[in-house]
Amino acid sequence: MELNNLRPAKGAVKKNDGRKGRGQATGNGGTAGRGHKGQKSRSGYSKKIGFEGGQMPLQRRVPKFGFTNINRKEYAGVNLDTLQEYVDAGRLTEEVSIDTLIEAGLVGKNDLVKILGRGELKAKIKVTAHKFTATAKAAVEAAGGEAVTL
């Protein structure tokens, strides 16, 4: 490092582009970098979200349909093959409850849990969940386990 190649640390020097409209000598006088005329040159201009210059905005052009059910319950699905994988890996024991599923990271702590029937289950486990599909319940019981609905 020599005196001729000293530089400030990266990000330490901030160029001040601040004072606009303070005379021609600044190079930013007159129109203050806003160009001539038009809505964007005026004070108080703010770009409205979705505004398309008077053209009918996309949000209003596309057709609306259906409705949102305010009583909808969203369930986090866990498949049988996933349970079997976790049992084989030793991450789940023969008692599978909501708490053990949360610890294993399969569902979130505020989720309602539904056991789904994809894959096959060989392990004999007791599964506790909010809901089961018919095939999942049958598979758990066929493997010698039990399905407990909360």
C-alpha positions as CSV (number, residue, x, y, z in Angstrom):
1,M,0.0,0.0,0.0
2,E,1.4,3.3,-1.1
3,L,0.3,6.9,-0.7
4,N,-0.7,7.0,-4.3
5,N,-3.1,4.1,-4.1
6,L,-5.0,4.8,-0.9
7,R,-8.8,4.6,-1.4
8,P,-11.7,4.8,1.1
9,A,-13.3,1.5,2.0
10,K,-16.1,0.2,-0.4
11,G,-19.4,1.9,0.5
12,A,-17.8,4.4,2.8
13,V,-18.1,7.4,0.4
14,K,-21.6,8.3,-0.6
15,K,-22.1,10.7,-3.5
16,N,-24.5,13.4,-2.5
17,D,-27.0,13.8,-5.3
18,G,-29.2,15.8,-3.0
19,R,-29.7,19.5,-4.0
20,K,-31.7,19.8,-7.1
21,G,-33.2,22.9,-8.5
22,R,-30.7,25.2,-6.9
23,G,-29.4,27.1,-9.9
24,Q,-27.9,26.4,-13.3
25,A,-24.3,26.1,-12.0
26,T,-25.2,22.9,-10.1
27,G,-26.1,21.1,-13.4
28,N,-29.4,20.3,-11.7
29,G,-31.1,23.7,-12.0
30,G,-34.0,24.6,-14.2
31,T,-36.1,21.4,-14.5
32,A,-34.2,19.7,-11.6
33,G,-33.7,16.5,-13.6
34,R,-37.4,16.0,-14.3
35,G,-37.5,17.0,-17.9
36,H,-40.0,19.4,-19.4
37,K,-43.8,19.3,-18.7
38,G,-46.0,16.3,-18.2
39,Q,-47.5,14.8,-15.1
40,K,-44.1,13.4,-13.8
41,S,-42.6,16.9,-13.8
42,R,-45.2,18.4,-11.5
43,S,-44.9,18.5,-7.7
44,G,-47.2,16.1,-5.8
45,Y,-47.0,13.5,-8.5
46,S,-47.1,9.9,-7.3
47,K,-47.5,6.9,-9.5
48,K,-50.7,5.1,-8.7
49,I,-50.3,1.3,-8.5
50,G,-52.0,-0.4,-11.4
51,F,-52.7,2.9,-13.2
52,E,-52.2,2.6,-17.0
53,G,-52.4,6.1,-18.2
54,G,-56.2,6.1,-18.5
55,Q,-56.4,2.8,-20.3
56,M,-58.6,0.3,-18.5
57,P,-56.2,-1.4,-16.0
58,L,-55.6,-5.1,-16.1
59,Q,-57.2,-5.6,-12.7
60,R,-60.5,-4.3,-14.1
61,R,-60.2,-5.9,-17.6
62,V,-60.0,-9.5,-16.5
63,P,-63.3,-11.3,-15.6
64,K,-64.0,-12.0,-11.9
65,F,-65.6,-15.2,-10.9
66,G,-66.2,-17.4,-7.9
67,F,-66.0,-16.4,-4.3
68,T,-63.9,-17.0,-1.2
69,N,-65.4,-19.1,1.5
70,I,-64.8,-17.3,4.8
71,N,-65.2,-20.6,6.7
72,R,-62.6,-22.5,4.8
73,K,-60.3,-24.8,6.8
74,E,-56.9,-25.4,5.3
75,Y,-55.2,-28.7,6.2
76,A,-51.5,-29.5,5.9
77,G,-51.3,-32.9,4.2
78,V,-48.9,-35.7,5.2
79,N,-48.7,-38.8,3.0
80,L,-48.2,-42.3,4.2
81,D,-45.0,-42.8,2.2
82,T,-43.5,-39.8,4.0
83,L,-44.5,-41.2,7.4
84,Q,-42.9,-44.6,6.4
85,E,-39.7,-42.8,5.3
86,Y,-39.4,-40.9,8.6
87,V,-40.1,-44.1,10.6
88,D,-37.4,-46.0,8.6
89,A,-34.9,-43.1,9.2
90,G,-35.8,-43.2,13.0
91,R,-37.2,-39.7,13.0
92,L,-40.6,-40.9,14.1
93,T,-41.5,-43.6,16.6
94,E,-44.6,-45.9,16.8
95,E,-46.6,-43.0,18.4
96,V,-47.2,-40.3,15.8
97,S,-49.0,-37.2,17.2
98,I,-49.3,-33.6,16.0
99,D,-46.4,-32.6,18.3
100,T,-44.0,-35.3,16.8
101,L,-44.9,-34.2,13.3
102,I,-44.1,-30.5,14.2
103,E,-40.8,-31.6,15.7
104,A,-40.0,-33.6,12.6
105,G,-40.7,-30.5,10.6
106,L,-43.5,-32.1,8.5
107,V,-46.1,-29.5,9.6
108,G,-46.2,-26.0,11.1
109,K,-47.2,-25.5,14.7
110,N,-50.6,-23.9,13.8
111,D,-51.5,-26.3,11.1
112,L,-54.5,-28.6,11.0
113,V,-53.1,-32.0,9.9
114,K,-54.7,-34.5,7.4
115,I,-53.1,-37.8,6.7
116,L,-53.3,-38.7,3.0
117,G,-53.2,-42.1,1.4
118,R,-50.3,-41.9,-1.1
119,G,-47.7,-44.7,-0.9
120,E,-47.8,-47.7,1.5
121,L,-47.3,-48.0,5.2
122,K,-45.5,-51.1,6.6
123,A,-44.8,-49.8,10.1
124,K,-47.3,-50.5,12.9
125,I,-47.9,-47.0,14.2
126,K,-50.6,-45.2,16.2
127,V,-51.3,-42.0,14.3
128,T,-53.2,-39.0,15.8
129,A,-54.4,-36.3,13.5
130,H,-57.3,-33.9,12.8
131,K,-58.4,-35.8,9.7
132,F,-57.7,-39.0,7.6
133,T,-58.7,-39.9,4.1
134,A,-60.5,-43.2,3.9
135,T,-57.6,-44.9,2.1
136,A,-55.1,-43.6,4.7
137,K,-57.2,-44.8,7.6
138,A,-57.6,-48.2,6.0
139,A,-53.8,-48.5,5.3
140,V,-52.8,-47.5,8.9
141,E,-55.2,-50.1,10.3
142,A,-54.2,-52.8,7.7
143,A,-50.5,-52.3,8.9
144,G,-51.7,-53.1,12.5
145,G,-51.7,-49.6,13.7
146,E,-54.5,-47.3,14.8
147,A,-55.8,-44.0,13.4
148,V,-57.1,-41.6,16.1
149,T,-59.0,-38.5,14.9
150,L,-58.8,-35.4,17.1
